[in-house]
Amino acid sequence: MDDESLNELLNYFFEESFQLLKLMENSILEIEKDNSKIENINDIFRAVHTIKGSSGSLDLQEIASFAHIFEDSLDFIRNNPSYKINSEQIDTILEGVDILDRMIKARSEGGIYSQSVDSVKDKLISMIKKDNVKDNKKYEKSTSTNVVNQDLDILESEVDIFINQIKPGYMAYKAVVNFSSTDPMASVGPLQVYSSLRDIGIILKTFPSLDELNSDKTFSSSSYLFVTNKNIDSIKRFIDIPDIVTSIEIEPIDLKALKNRFILERESTKSKNNQAGDVPFEDSSSEKKLSSQTSSEAKENTVNDENIEEDNTIDQKISSKDATISRASTILRVDSSRIDELMNLVSQIVINKAALIEITSRIFDYVTDFDTWSIDASSILNTLSSIDLSKESSYTLSTSQLKKILSTFNIAMQIAFDIKSSTNSLSNELQVYSRTINLLQEGVMKIRMVPIEQMFSRFPRIVRDLCRKLGKDAQLVMNGGETELDKSIIEELSDPMMHILRNCMDHGIEDNEVRASLSKPVTDTITINAKNEGNVIVISVEDDGAGIDIEKIRKKAIEKNLISPQKILSESEAYELLFKPGFSTADKVSDVSGRGVGLDVVKKALELLNGTLSVESEKNKYTRFTIKLPLTLAIIQALMVSVSEEVFAIPINNIYETKRVESNEIFLIEGKKAIKIREEIISVLYLNEFFNLDKNKSPSNFLVVVGFGERKLGLVVDNLIGSLDIVIKPLKYSFTRIPGLAGSAILGNGEIALIIDVGQMIESIQSITISSS
């Protein structure tokens, strides 16, 4: 198989596996909620079975080996109706899901998962050993990594390839061959059978893989998928090696029927995912860590202590030395109706293009007519200019000359009329073109929009694990999962949301005894809501716990010398302290929190997304974190301004108002420029001073009042140009070190406008103020 085909199969495997893992996690959490839903074990078993077979066929042996043990444990449970799954065993199954997830992620990133999984394997095996159900010896034996399950798994993507290998008169067969455990030559038995089958047909697939069969491992059985024109009895005679082969099972395989079954199963799985609201996406290549200290707590959430501790790094130690697999590409699932909409818009653009070409052609014709007319007009002007107007003698024009003058002016008027008519047509076509382009832009943006449910689906597991870790009871309510957000933003938003959930669980929710003493329900409710507000998405995370104790914050701030003992904190000032690096109200450090690493990192991560984070709280009632984010980071609406003949773009979402301002309206407070607007004092910044540009000598300028979160700033600019939709382009490294710049945009005239980073600019000004005072 060539590299391109292998990479295609691998990418299909990664996408399918991540979907199956999410389905497994949802199914096991359903069992924990309602133990009567034990039939969900069948869904989990089928998912692991598929992953095992697919990984084995792609020679991803560490995944196939672990999945094989996992599958045996699940098979044992599903075949024993009397088996009762307790919380510890659900923990074990979830750990198994986590291990598969890490193994597959490692492969998708071009490496191999290198950490030991023996402890999880032992737990899975113990689920069989501890239960006194009959036949558990059979399952104990099957957990040997060198025993092959008799089902040879075939990937859907392989079926067409295999069907093309069937020649006229040939049939596909599956053979399962068992080998002697006493004959010393049995170690080469699988290869001998492979050689014999190759002599009578074409081998499509083996399990274990050919590389495994060539290794120094000994296998008690092996499976082969092949095509041949021999019948079953003839095949058996070819591969029945005396003293080495102990038994042979051969059955014909209808590959075309198998292909149809795959299609039906795929539709069934897709239907289940849609019901669960799942749209799984994994793009490990673009994952960003909130900080080197806290990446683990946001990326991995299992019940193991080692997986919840903040200071443990859970980033996998991936060895890429022997890796031969390319990085998996990012895959977007798009509703076909959205593609149809784009195709219709493209068709409209083609029509507009034809109309514009036709109008342009007419205008060129008019230009040619004008060139001809200008020659005649020049001749007439020359004739008229030869008249000596200083002489009183009259000058008589001939009839032919008069006709020529009248004709020339008639032609000029007709050309002017035609040009005006064509200009109107051109203007109308450009309006249609502009509308179509806007719709096309929206359509392309919609393709990147995915339901936020894909991120929400991770949170029940996190809350469940933290409940067990902290000994608290909490239920998670999620609303607005259908709200759509740019995929790239969802990827970056996942970690901050996990931090906030951890904060709710550890700081917000009281212990069960405390809640009972306050006559609160023992089970706390954490509510996540998502909704659209114009071009902004609003996500709130609220718990009905203890609320925020402002006096406690004040005492901690005094201990850390952040404020003076005489300082009286307002609510907003107290909440601001929560986002200071190293600040924590926890009385003791736990393995969940208390180190002061969390909310400050969350806030910085959201600011990188041009988002804001605010807090509301009432003691002993609730705490609510509210996140506001733009729908997309690719295209924004901006106000274009000029400063010292340079063009800058200020995001519209950050603008409160604009006004003309005179230099005498700006005054100094403690050496800093400020202005009073409707009883509010706002800091003022001259953009030309901030960027070291030439000073504008005009006494009259424009003030653009911008804000980020609760903070405001007045930016003084020379002129307002107008609003414009701009495409954000990243800055080169040398420019990224300049504070206050978020990116650049290419304008219609080819000029480059620098985009103002309002949040960073406000932070810079605050830093100056604090240091000077």
N, C-alpha and C positions, 0 to 999 in steps of 0.2 A: 504494500500500500504506500502511495507517495505521501509526502509530508502534508500537502494541501488537504488530501482526503482525511488523513489522520487528524489534523487540526480541526476539520469540520466535525468529525465524530466526537472529538474531545469537547468542543464547545457545546455540542448538543447534549453530551453527557453532563457537563457542569450545569447547564441551565435546567435540565430535567431533574437532576439530583437536588438542587437547591429548592425546587418546588416540592419535591417529595419530602425533604427534611422538614419544611414548614408544615406540610400536611401531617407528618408524624407528630410534630410537637403539639399542634392543635388537637389531634386525636387523643393523645395521652392526657392532656389537660382536661378534655371532656370526660375521660374515664375517672379522673380524680374528683371532678365535680359530682359525677353520677356514676357510681360503680356498676350500675345496671347496663351501662353502655360498653360492656366488655367486647361487643362485636367490633368495636373500633380497633381492637388488636389485629383483626384481619387486615384492616387498611394499613396499619403499621408494618405488619409482616410483609404484605405485598410490596410496600415501598422499599423495605430493606432488601427483599429478594431481588427487586429490579436493580438496585444499586450494586448488589453483590455480583449479579451476572454481567452488568454493563462494565463494571470496573475490571472484572476478570478478563473479559474479552479485549479490553484495551491495555491489558498487562499492568494495571495499577494494583499490584499485589497486596500492598499494605491495607488498601481499602477493602479489597475482596476478602482478605483473611479476617479482618475485624468484622465485616458485615456477615460473614459466614457464621461466626460465633453468635452474633447478635440475632441472626435469623433463627438459629437453633433454639435459643431461649424463647423467642416469640412463638415459634412453632409449637414448643412444648406447652406454653400457656394456652394457646388457642385450641389445642387438641385435648385440653383437660378442663371441662366446664366447671369442675369443683375448685379450680385454682382461684384463690382470692388475692388480688393485688393490693398490697398495702402501700403506705406513703414512701417507705424506704425503697420499695421496688420501683415505684414511679420515679423516684430520684435516680435510680440506676438506669432505667430506660432513657430518661432525659440526658443523663451523662453519656450514654451510648450515642444519642442523637448529636450531642455536642462534639464528641470525638469524630464522628463521620463528617460533621460540618467542617471541622478544622483540617481533617485529612484532605477533603475535597478542595477547600480553599487553598491549602498549600500547593496542591497540584495545579490548580487554576492559575496560581501565581508563578508557576515554573519551578516549584521546589517539591520536596518530599517531607511530610510530617515526621519529625525525628524524635519526638518525646515518647516516653514509655506509656503504653496503654494497658500494661499488665494488670494494674489494680482494677480497672473497669472490666477487663476480660474476666477476672476472678469473680467480680460481683455478678456478672451476667451468668457465669457458669453456676454460681451458688444459688441462683434463682431456680435452677433445675435440681441441684443436689439436695437442697433443704426441704423440698416438697416430697412427701412420701407417696407420691402417685406412682402407679405401676409404670414400668418401662422407662424409668428415668435413667437406667444404665445405658439404654440405647442413645439417649441424648448426651450423656457424659462422654460417650465414645466419639460422638459426632463433632465434638468441639476440637478435636485434633486438627491443626492447621493443614495437615497433609492428606486429609480425607476429603474427597470430592463429592459434593452433592450430586445425586444422579440426574438432576435437571440441568441440561446444558442451556444456558440463557442466551437468547439472540436479541440483539438490539433492533429496534424498528428501522433505524437507518441502515442496518446491514442487509435487511431482507431483499431489497431490490438488487443489491450487488450479488447476493447468493443466487437469486432467481436467474440472473444473466449467465451464471456458470453452468446451468442445466442444459446439456446438449440433447438433441432428439434421441429418445430411447433411454435416457438416464433418469434416475430418481434420486431424491434426497433421503438420507437415512441418518438416524442418530444411534450411535453404539456406546454402551456403557460396559467397560471391561474391568473386572476385578482380578487382582493379582495375588499370588501366594505370599503369605507372610513368613514362610520358612525357607523357600528356595532362595539362595544367595543371588541368583541371576534375575530375580523378580524386579530388582532395582532398575534394570534396563528394559523391562517388559513394555512400559508405555511407548518407548521409542521404537521397539520392534513392531508393535501393533501399528504405530504411525507409518512406518516404512512399508508394511504390508498393504495398508489401505491406500497409500499413495501409488502403489503398483497397479491397483485396479480402478482407480478413480481420481477425483479431485477432492482434497481435504479443504473444507471451508473454514473450520474452526475447531480448536481443541480447548479443553479445560482439564487441568491447568494449561497455560499457554505453552507454546513450543519452547520458549526460553526457559521456562520452569522445568519442562521435561528434560531439557539438556543440562540442567543444574545437577548438583550432587544430592538433591533431595530424593527420598524414596516415597512413592505414592502407592497407596493400596488400591486405588482405582483411578481411571481416567475416562473422559468422555470425548467423543469425536462426532463432528457433523461433516458429512461428506456426500458427494454424488457419484453414482456408479451405474453401470448397465448390468451389474450382477444381481442375482436374487439373494434373499437373506441367507439361505443355506450355503450358497457359494461363498458369501462374505465370511460366515462363521468358519468355514474350512480354511480360508486364507489367514485368519487372525487367531485361530485357536492354537496357541503355542503350548505344547505339552509341558507339564510340571510348573509352568509360570502363570498361565491364565487359568483361573479357577471358575469363572463364569462369564457369560457374554449375554447382554440383552440388546437386541436390535429392533428398532421400529421405524417405519417410514414417516417422513415429515412432509406435510403439505405446506410448502412455504407461502403459496398464494393465499391459502386460508389463514395462515398465521399473520400475513400482512393485513388482511381485513380485520382480524381480531385486534391488532395493534391500533388500528384506526378507531374502532369502537371504544377501546379502553382509554385512548387519549382523549376522546370527546367526553367520556365519563369523568376522567380526572379533571378536565378543564371545567366541567360543570360543578364539581365539588369545590374547586378553588374559587369559582365565582360566588358560590353560596357562602363561603367563608369570608369573602371580601379580600382574598389574597391575590396580590399581584407581585410575586416574589422577584426581586432584582438583587443581584450581588455584583458589586464592582469593587473588589478589594483593592484594585490598582489605584482607585481614587480616594480611598479612605484617608481621612485626616485625623490625627490624634489631637485631643484637646490639649494635652501636655504630655511630656514624657513620663510624668509621675502618675497620670490618671488615665492613660489610654486603656488600661486593663479593665477598669470598672465599668467603662461604657461599652466595651466591645464584647466582653464575655460575661455571662450571667448564669451560673449554675449553682446548685446547692452546696457544692464543695466549698469549704472555707477558703481553700487556695484560689478559688475562682471569684470570690467576692472581695477579698482584701484589696484595698486601694493601692497599697504600695507593692503588690506583686505584679510583675510585668507578665501579661498573658499573651503578648505577641509571640507567635510561634517561632521557635528556632528552626528555620527551614534550611535544610541543606540542599543547595542547588547544584552541587558538584556533579551528580549523576542525572540531573534533570534534563529531559529531552522534550518536555512539553512546553509549547508556547503559551504565553499569557492568554487567558480566555477573553474574548471580546465582549464588550458591553452589548446586551441584547435588550431591545425595547419591544414589548408587545403592544401593538397598535390596533385599535378597532378599524376594520376595513372601511367603515363609513367615513372615517376621517381621511383616509387615503383617497376615497372617491371625491370628497369635497376639494382636496388639493388638486386632483386631476381636472375637475371642473374649472377651478380657478386658473390653472395653467392653460386650459383651452381658451378661456376668456382673454388671457394675456396674449395668446397667439392671434386672436381676432383683433385685439387692440393694436398689436404690432403691425398687422396688415393694413389697418386703417391709418396708422401713423406713417407708414411707408408711402401710402397713396397720397396723403396730404403733403408730405415732404416733397414728393415727386411733382405735385402741382405747384408748390412754391418755387421749386427750381425752374419750372416752365415759365413762371411769372418773372423770375430773375432774367431768364433769356429774353423774354419779351421786353423787359425794361432796358436791357443792353441795346436792343435794336432801336427802341424808342429814344434812348439817350443820344444815338447818332443823329437821328432826325432833329431832335431838340437842339443839339449843338449846332447843326446847320442853320436852323432858324435864328438861334441866338447870334450866330456870326453875321447873318444878314441884317438883323436888327441893330446890332452894335455898330454896323458900318454907317448908320444914319447919323448925320451931323445935326443934332438937335438945337445947336446954337443958331443955325440959319433959319430964317423965317419962312423960306420957301417950303412949300408942302412936299411931302414925299408920298407918292402913290404906289400902293401894293397891287400887284397883278392879281387877277382872280385865282390863278393857280397857287400863288403864294398864300393867299388867304385860306384857301381850301386845305393847304398843307398844314398851316398853323392850327386850324380848327381840328383837323384829323389827329394831329399830334397830341393836342390837349385832350381830345376825346379818348384816345388810347391811354393817356396817363391816368385819366379818371377811371377807366375800366380796370386798369392794372391795380390802382389803389383799392377799388371796390373788391376785386378778386382777392387781393392780399388780405383785406379786412375780413372777408368771408372765410378764407382759409384759416386765418388766425383764430376766428371764433370756433371753427371746427376743431382746430388743433387744441384749443383750450378745453373744449368739451371732452375730446378724447383723452386728454391728459387727466382730467378729473376722474373719468371712468377708470383709467389706468391706475391712478393713485388709489382709488377705492379698492380696486382689485388687488393691488400690491399690499394694501393694509390687511385685507382679508387673507391673502396668502401668508403674510407675516403671522397673523393670528393662528392660521391653520398649522403652520410649521411649529409654532410655540405649543399648540395643543398636543402635537405628537409627543413632545417631551413631557407633557403634563401627565402625572400618574396619580391615582387616588392615594391620599395620605394613609389610607387603611393599611398599605403595605408596611408602613413604619409602625402603625398602631399595633399590628398583629404580633410584634415582638414583646410588647409590654406586659401582657398577662403572665408570661413566663417569668419576667423580672420581678413583678410584684409577688408572685407565688413563691419564688426562691427567697426573697427578702423576708416575707412573712415567716417562713420556716427558720430563717437565720436569726431573726430578731424576736421570735416568739410573739408576734402580733397577728391580729386578724384584720384583714382588709379586703374589700371588694373593689374591683376596677370597673368603672362605667365609662365607655367611650362613645362619643357622639360626633357626627360629621366626618366619618371615615371616607365618605364619597367625595369630600372636598379635594380638589386637584391642585397639585403644586409641581413645579419643575423638578424633574428627577434628580438633577445635580444638587438642588437645595435639600431635598429629602435625605440624600446621602450624608450631607453635612449636618443636618438637623438631628439625626438619630442620637449622636453622642450627648449633645446638650439636653435633650429630652430625658435620656437615661439618668443624667446627673440630677435633674429636677425631681424625678421619681424617687431616687435614692434619698434626696433631701426630705421629701414628703414622708417617706416611710420611717426614716430615722429621727428627724427633728419634729416633723409635724404631728405625727400620730402618737397619742399617749399609749402607755402600757394598758393592758386590759383592766387591771385593778383600778387605775386612775380614772379610766373612762366610766367604769361602773360607779365609782364614788361621785362622779359628776352627772350621774343619771343619763349618760350617753349610751347609745347602742355599743355593745362590745366590738362589733365589726365596723371598722371605719370605712368610709366611702371616699375613694379618690376618683375624681371626675375629670376627664379630658374632653374638651370641646374644641372643634375646629370649624371655622366659617370664613367666608369671603366677605371683605368689605372693600368694594371697588377693586383696585389693583393690588390690594394688600390682603394677606391671609392672617387671621388672628387665631392663635392657639392658646387656650388657657388650661392650666393644671391646678386643680383645687382639691384640698383635703379638708375634712371637717374636724380637724384635730385641735391642738393647743393654741394655735395662732402664734404671733410673734410678740415676745415680751420685750418692749422697748427699754425698760429699766435694766434688764439683763444685758442687752446690747450695750447700753451706756457703761455699765460696770466693766464689761470685757474691753471696751474701747479705752477706758481709763487705764486698765491693767496693761494694755499694749501701747500706752502713750500716744494713742491716736487722737485723743481729745483731752482738754484740761478738765479737772474735777468740777470746775464751776460751770462747764458747758451744759446747757439744757437742750436736749435733742428734740427736734420736731420729728414727726413720723417719717417724712421723706428723707431727712438726714440720717435717721436710724437705718432705714432700708438701704441707703447708699453704702453704709458701712458693711453690710452683708456681702457686698461685691468687692471689698478690699482683699488683696492677696494675703493669705495667711490668717484671715479672720474667721473664727468659729465660736459659736456660743456653747458648744458641747462641753460638759464638765469633765469628761474623760475621753481619751482616744480609743475608738473601737476599730474593729476590722472593717467597718462599713463607712465610718466618717469620723470627724473630729480633728482632722489635721489642717483644716482651713484651706483645703484644696478642693474647689468645686464651683461655687457660684461665680467667682471671679473669672474662672476659665470659661464657664458657660456664657457669661456676658461678652467676653472677648470673641468667642466663636460666633455668637449671633451678630456682633458688630461687623465681623468679616463678611457676613451675608447681607449687610446693609439692613440688619434687623435691630429691634429694640427688645428689652426685657424690663418689665415693671412688676411691682409687688403690691398687693393689697392684703390686709389682715385685720382680724379682730380677735382679741385675746379670748381663748377658750371656745372660739366658734369656727374660725376658718383661716386658711392662708391660700391666696390665689396668685400664681405666677402667670403673667400674660406676655406672650411672644407675638410680635408683629413683624411680618416678613414680606418682601416683594414677591410677586408670583414667579418672576423669572429674573435672573441675573444677566441675561444676554442683551436685552433691549430695554431701555428706560426712556421716559419722557423727561426732558431737561429744559431749564431756562438758560438760554445762551446770553452771556454778558461779555462786554469788552472791558479790558483793563490794560491801559498803556498800549493800546493797539494789538493786544493779544486777546484771543477768544477763549473763554472758559465756559464749562457746562456745570450747572448746579442742578442736581436731581429735584424734580418737582415735588416728590414725596417729602422732602426735607424743608420745603419752603412754607412759611406761615403767611408772609405778605411782602410786598415791595412798595417803596415810596421814594419820592424825591426828597433829598436831604441837603440842607445848607450847612456849610462848615461851622457856622456859629451855633448850630443845634447840638454839636458834639462837645462834651465836657470831660474833665478828668476826675476820676475817683481813685485816690491812692496811687496816682501816676498812671492809671489805666483809662483808656478812652471808653466812654459810655454814652448812651442816649436814653432819653425818657420817652416812652411810647405808652400812652394811656395809663399813667400811674405805675408803669413797670420800667425798672431800670435794666437795660440790656447792654452787655459788653459789646464793643464795636471793634472791628478789625478792618483795616484798609488792605485789600488784597494786593495792591502794588507794593506795600511795605512788606507784607508777609513773604512774597516771592521775589523781593529785591528788584522790582521793575521801576521804570522811570515814573516820577511823580506827576500826577495830573494837576495842572495849574488852575483848573476851573474851580470856582468856589461852590458850585452846585454839582452834586453827584446823585447817584441812586443808592438806596439802602435795601439790601435783600435780607430779610429776617429769616434765618434758618433755625432748625431745631433738631435735636437728636435725643430721644427719650424726653425727659422733663427739662432739658437744658436748651437755652436759646443763645443765639449770637447774631449780631448785625454785621453783614459784609458790605463794605463800601466799594462800589464799582463805578466805572465811568459811564457806561450806557447799558440799557437793556435792549437786546437784539430781538428776542422772541423765543417761543417754545418750539421744541423740535424732538422727534423720536430719534434716538441715536443708538448705534450698536457699540457696545463697550468692547474695547480692545485692551489687552494687558500692556503694561509699560515694560520697557527694557529695565534690566537690573539697575542701571545707573540712575534711573528715575524713581525706582521704588524706594530709594533711601530718602527721597524728598517728602517730608510730612505734608499731609493735606491733599495728596493726589490719589485718586482711586483708579484711574485708567485714562484712556484717550479715546477719541472718536474722530473719524474722517468725515468732514462735511461735504455737502454737495459740490462746492467749488474747489474741492481738493485740499483745502486747508485742514490743519489738525487742531482740534480743541482738546484741552486738558480737562478732565472731569474732577470736580472738587469732592473730596472725601469729608463730608460735613462732620461726622463723628470724630474722626482723627483730628480735624482742625480744632474742634471744641476742646478735645483732650489736650492738645498742644497749648492752647491759650490758658486753660486751667492750670497746667503745670507751671507756666510762666508766672501766673498770679500767686500760686502757692509758694514758689521758691522766692519770689521777691518780698513777700510778706514775712 
